[in-house]
Amino acid sequence: MKEDDLFPRAPDQHKPNRPLVPNGLGALYVMASTVYIFLLYFFGVSDAINGVSAPLTLAVCILFGGFMGLLDDWIDLKWRYKAFLPLVAAIPLATFASRVGTRNSIVLPLLGTIHFGPAYYFIIIPILVTIVTNTVNQLGGLNGLETICPAIVIIGLGMMSISGPYAILLLCPLIVWLLLAFFNFRGKIFVGNTGSFAIGITIAAYAVISDLKWSMVVSILPYIFNSAVILLTFFFYRTKADVYFDGKRLMSNHRRSLITIITFNRLLTERQVVILISLLVGATTLAAVFAQRLLML
């Protein structure tokens, strides 16, 4: 690391000669988003209800996600800690949902409404936050993958709540994240765990605040599939997913993650893999948007 570098540099594993790229730029997302949300609260854009505020709740979650990611970037947290740390962020969300009166149920097409009662605040919200945060963090390692896919999900959530009172909360976070995605896709920056954990908690928190839990789960189905394959492979075979880089393209000789499934015995460029997974996330997010529209009819 050079003395004049503002951010530490990390090698780009899938580029010739592994150039060093500024890492941890997700901190800019955390700072810009929380300042914007605090300003919304200051100017009374969204009033507090029964002592809780949607902007402050979202800001607290983003700050904790950024702090958690920063810890991981610094000391490389073990997965048993990363798996449960997001539960802390579930506390303000559960408080918000219980006091505002967010319905403690989930409406599913064909199945109807499933009521959870008090378990919604103490079990469902913590599970949602934990799963979403960790699955978003697990699908990464390629330039643009950690930024473009979450941006697609956030755009979808914004479209589903465009006429609601909370859509404005996503305006600045989405703009900042799209800027980071542009440079990340070009291999100029990495957002690091600071960014991936912060954006994961943003998705989970906003879905709870705006009552879009089911739609959010549909949107992140590729993330859930990727994490399920990784965990099952590790538990049963004690092996991890990996791709091989020949200087130009990627390939894998096993199927232990979404990336390795796509590149299994197939040579693809890094950008091709990112575009394919982004299209997959785009398809599930679009399906969630249409399903949400049908539920509103």
TAVEN-V828045 format. One record per residue. N is the residue number from 0. PHI is phi in whole degrees, 0 to 359 (none if undefined). NEAR is the number of other ideal C-beta (glycine too) atoms within 8 Angstrom. Layout:
BEGIN
N_PHI_NEAR, N_PHI_NEAR
END
This chain:
BEGIN
0_none_5, 1_284_5, 2_294_4, 3_266_4, 4_284_9, 5_284_4, 6_242_9, 7_296_8, 8_252_11, 9_231_9, 10_288_8, 11_275_11, 12_294_7, 13_246_9, 14_231_8, 15_304_5, 16_67_4, 17_47_8, 18_296_7, 19_276_7, 20_236_12, 21_304_12, 22_242_12, 23_84_14, 24_292_16, 25_299_17, 26_300_13, 27_295_9, 28_297_17, 29_299_15, 30_294_8, 31_295_11, 32_294_15, 33_291_11, 34_298_8, 35_300_11, 36_292_16, 37_298_11, 38_294_8, 39_300_12, 40_294_13, 41_299_6, 42_272_6, 43_69_6, 44_296_7, 45_228_12, 46_287_5, 47_288_7, 48_237_8, 49_53_6, 50_86_5, 51_236_12, 52_232_10, 53_297_13, 54_300_13, 55_294_12, 56_297_15, 57_294_14, 58_297_13, 59_299_10, 60_296_15, 61_296_17, 62_298_10, 63_292_11, 64_299_18, 65_295_16, 66_295_8, 67_298_15, 68_294_17, 69_295_12, 70_300_9, 71_294_13, 72_294_11, 73_281_6, 74_240_5, 75_53_6, 76_301_10, 77_285_6, 78_296_6, 79_293_6, 80_276_8, 81_295_12, 82_292_8, 83_247_8, 84_301_9, 85_300_16, 86_300_10, 87_298_7, 88_291_16, 89_287_13, 90_297_8, 91_296_10, 92_291_16, 93_295_12, 94_297_10, 95_300_14, 96_298_13, 97_288_9, 98_277_10, 99_283_10, 100_93_5, 101_303_10, 102_300_5, 103_269_11, 104_215_9, 105_231_9, 106_266_8, 107_244_9, 108_302_6, 109_74_4, 110_274_5, 111_87_6, 112_264_7, 113_252_9, 114_265_6, 115_249_11, 116_64_6, 117_299_7, 118_298_8, 119_299_12, 120_280_11, 121_262_8, 122_235_9, 123_295_12, 124_299_14, 125_302_11, 126_295_8, 127_300_15, 128_298_17, 129_295_13, 130_294_10, 131_297_16, 132_300_15, 133_285_13, 134_292_14, 135_296_15, 136_292_13, 137_286_10, 138_269_15, 139_200_8, 140_100_6, 141_239_11, 142_298_12, 143_99_12, 144_293_15, 145_285_14, 146_243_15, 147_293_12, 148_297_14, 149_298_15, 150_297_12, 151_297_12, 152_296_14, 153_295_16, 154_300_10, 155_297_14, 156_297_17, 157_295_11, 158_295_8, 159_287_12, 160_241_11, 161_301_7, 162_266_4, 163_268_7, 164_280_6, 165_253_12, 166_301_12, 167_296_9, 168_296_14, 169_269_12, 170_301_9, 171_293_10, 172_306_16, 173_292_12, 174_298_8, 175_296_12, 176_294_14, 177_295_9, 178_297_8, 179_296_16, 180_297_12, 181_300_8, 182_284_10, 183_292_17, 184_297_12, 185_277_7, 186_77_8, 187_268_7, 188_215_10, 189_240_11, 190_275_15, 191_70_14, 192_295_12, 193_303_16, 194_284_19, 195_292_16, 196_290_17, 197_296_16, 198_287_17, 199_296_17, 200_292_18, 201_301_16, 202_298_16, 203_295_17, 204_295_15, 205_294_15, 206_298_15, 207_289_15, 208_298_14, 209_268_12, 210_61_8, 211_237_12, 212_297_11, 213_298_9, 214_297_15, 215_296_16, 216_298_10, 217_297_12, 218_299_13, 219_261_15, 220_306_9, 221_299_13, 222_296_14, 223_298_11, 224_300_9, 225_301_14, 226_294_13, 227_298_8, 228_296_14, 229_299_13, 230_291_8, 231_296_8, 232_297_13, 233_291_10, 234_293_7, 235_271_6, 236_240_6, 237_56_5, 238_235_7, 239_245_7, 240_283_12, 241_203_8, 242_240_11, 243_253_8, 244_243_8, 245_265_7, 246_105_4, 247_226_5, 248_228_8, 249_252_13, 250_203_12, 251_226_15, 252_249_6, 253_211_9, 254_233_8, 255_239_12, 256_197_11, 257_297_11, 258_296_16, 259_289_14, 260_294_9, 261_292_11, 262_263_13, 263_297_10, 264_50_5, 265_217_7, 266_273_7, 267_224_12, 268_284_8, 269_302_10, 270_293_9, 271_297_8, 272_295_15, 273_297_14, 274_295_8, 275_298_10, 276_291_15, 277_297_13, 278_295_8, 279_295_9, 280_296_15, 281_298_9, 282_293_8, 283_290_13, 284_292_14, 285_297_9, 286_298_9, 287_295_14, 288_297_12, 289_296_8, 290_298_11, 291_296_11, 292_297_8, 293_294_8, 294_294_8, 295_276_5, 296_286_4
END
